[in-house]
Each structure stands twice: as structure tokens, then as C-alpha cells.
Amino acid sequence: MKTLTIENVALNQIRAYAKNAKNHPESQIQQIAASIQQFGFNNPILVDENLEIIAGHGRMAAAQVLGLDTVPVIRLAHLSDAQKRAYRLADNKIAENGGWNADLLRLEISELEQICGDMDVSITGFSDVELDILTMDNRTTADSKANNVPYIPENEIVTRPGDVWCIGDHRIICGNSLDAVTFETLLGTRQADMVLQDPPYNVKISGHVCSSGNIRHKEFKMASGEMSTDEFAQFLHKNFELCAKYSRPGALQYNFMDWRHMGEILSAGTDAFSGLINMCVWCKTSGGMGSLYRSQHELCFIFKNGKESHTNNVQLGKNGRYRTNVWQYAGVNAFGRHRSDIQMHPTVKPVEMLKDAMLDVTRRGDVVLDTFLGSGSTLIAAHQSKRICYGIELEPLYVDTAIRRFLEMFHIDAVHQVSGKTYSELLTAKREVS
């Protein structure tokens, strides 16, 4: 077998093969360039004795993008003309004939994510959608734990109005979701890539939210049945306008609502956003409160911000995600009941449902804004799906609930932005005083 030698050759001396049948889209060239930057030029370009490429047109294009002066090559001068032509085809086609062991691939990606540090796992060439599908396949058992909401005594509430908490890349502010200053403090110059939230429905919790045993939920501080139809529409409109301002053009706005207030949310959303994309129905496994009919569904109205195109990871199942506008997930009553009667947020959404919505229309590292954060289900879902959650919550109790819930699940403590102290440190100090 002939000994092969690697040599560095000026890039401008290498010639592309005029009849190269392999297409290299710009996105792939960028991937190759990123790979070279991350790992080095470890796969030399194969050329003939005249420096005409036999294999490596994509690598040459990537080298041009990177502005390289020289590249490593291996001369295959021993091949006949027929062999060169055959090898050009074989080098590409044979690689396409292989497949993946899905279980081992999932394991490898999962382990890589644990050790990769600042390195982006997409450097492997897998798209965000492919990575999401691989890493989300084994999530069912984790989701049952994700829906647990911790007990917090009233005398142990650490958060105060105006507090900003940093939890890794995530941020939560205890503030008013109708106040522009709250949005500015939380987001600054960042824009949300998606809004996913559950505004209050302007109905009293008592008598409308299904409880179990002695559970008695707290009423919301706003829109808990005290507003008229016009006042509630204005409430939603003011929030939607701020969500639009602090979202990128094309960002989709997911807002849950009950059937009683379809008119108000459609009116507010139509005014604030560019249009209604769809309305999804969350179909629960069991009915809740009701008069003639027990309520077994909630609605999610999806609006679009601006005229730019929105992210679509579903594409009618092209990427392996089969999704419809009927969402079937267990309601909160299907989860374990180890919660206090005043602590559990009355309208908790299942984490799996929120996660799926994020996977539909965002990419890894995107910002998901929830201006009615409640007990933090959006925060949990964002972290599990490699997204970033920015949350607003008016009730200090629920901010603490979200922080403790996250801490119990991921062992990551929140840091108070002003004092620099962790939530656990401040909680310990509070307990010592009391």
C-alpha cells in the first residue's frame, strides 16, 4: 500500500473539479468552517498530482470562508483517471449509506452535553431540532418530578418586590407585568424569541379552580374576578403591548386563556400583534369545575409579533415532530398531592406541555419570556430544553416557589442581583432571625 504524506499547500493553488456533483449548501460550509476552528484542520483535502481536488470541495470552501492561506493536502498521484472519478463519487456516497445506533447516539450526545463546557454541541453537525429530539426522548420519568411544587411557610418568603434573581442564564424579577420599567430592568436590550405565559383569567379562584380535600388556593393579586370585561381587555392589551416591544420581530406569543374570555384575548391580541397564528386546545385527562359541563380543556392563543418569519421546527413532521393544535397532557390533578393548601399555584401547567411548545418554535439558547411566571413551570421547561427563561412575577411567594422548585430539581441556587448572595444564604439568615 502506498505511503501517503500530508503537506501544506497555498489555498490559491488548489483547483476545484469542474464536474463535482456534490452540493455544499452555505449552511454546511459554515458547519465545516466552525468544525475547523474548533478542532483544527484534521481532514486534509485530497488532490491529484495537478492539485485538482478529488475529495474536499466543502473543506476548500470553508477554508476560503476562514481566510486561510494554506491548507493540508494529500496527493493521490497513484490513481488513474477512472479511479479518481470513481473515488470522488464513492467518498461521498459510501458515507451516506451508513446509519446511527439511536440509543448509543442519544447516550453520547447526553454525556457530551455534561462535559462540553462552553463548547456548543451543535458543532457536531446535528441541528437544534435533531438534538432536541435526541435528548427529549427519555423525559417522561423526569417530568413527574418536574411538576412537584414545594411547600414554603409564609414566614420564610425571601423575595421582596423589585428583587431580581439570576439562576444561571435565567432571570426572574418580582414586579408588575404591566410596568415598562419591570420589562426594562429584566431584559435590558435583550429581546424574547418567544412569549409563553398564563395570564390570570379574571375569574375568582374559589369556585372555578378545582381543589382537592382541604386545599384552598390564594386569589391572584390582579385579574382575579374584580375586573369588568373592558378592564380585563385593557389589562391584557397593556401586557401584550409590552411583550411585543420586548420581543424580536417574528417571535410567537403563546397565551393561555379560558373559554369565557376568548373575546377579550382576541381583541387585545389583534391590536397588539400582527395576527393570530393558531389556537391550541389543551385537553386534560379529567374534568375540573363546571356547571352544565365540567371543564376539561384550556385554550392557548398563538399570536405573531411583527411581519418577520417565525421559527418553525415542526414543518408538518419533517423533523420528526408530529404536532397538532390539540394538546393532550395530564392536568395538575393527575400529579402527586404533597403540597400545602396556600402554597401551590392554582393554575400550574404541566412542564412537558410547555417544553413541547418551546421545542416547536425556538432554538437552543433562545430567550423565552413569561410575564406571569407563577410557580415557575416555564423556568423548569426552559432549563430542561436548553432555552433561557426570563420571568416576571408579582407575588413574592410564587417567586420563592419557582426558585426553590428549580433548586430542588437542578441543585442550582439563585443569586440576588443586588446583594450577590444566594437564595439559600438569604433564607438561612432569615431563619436565624426568626
Secondary structure, 3 states (H helix, E strand, C coil): CCCCCEEEEEHHHCECCCCCCCCCCHHHHHHHHHHHHHHCCCCCEEECCCCEEEECHHHHHHHHHHCCCEEEEEECCCCCHHHHHHHHHHHHHHHHCCCCCHHHHHHHHHHHHHHCCCCCHHHHCCCHHHHHHHHHCCCHHHHHHHCCCCCCCHHHCCCCCCCEEEECCEEEEECCCCCHHHHHHHHCCCCEEEEEECCCCCCCCCCCCCCCCCCCCCCCCCCCCCCCHHHHHHHHHHHHHHHHHCEEEEEEEEEEECHHHHHHHHHHHHHHCCEEEEEEEEECCCCCCECCCECCEEEEEEEECCCCCCCCCCHHHCCCCCCCCEEECCCHHHCCCCCCCCCCCCCCCCHHHHHHHHHHHCCCCCEEEECCCCCCHHHHHHHHCCCEEEEEECCHHHHHHHHHHHHHHHCCCCEECCCCCEHHHHHHHHHHHC
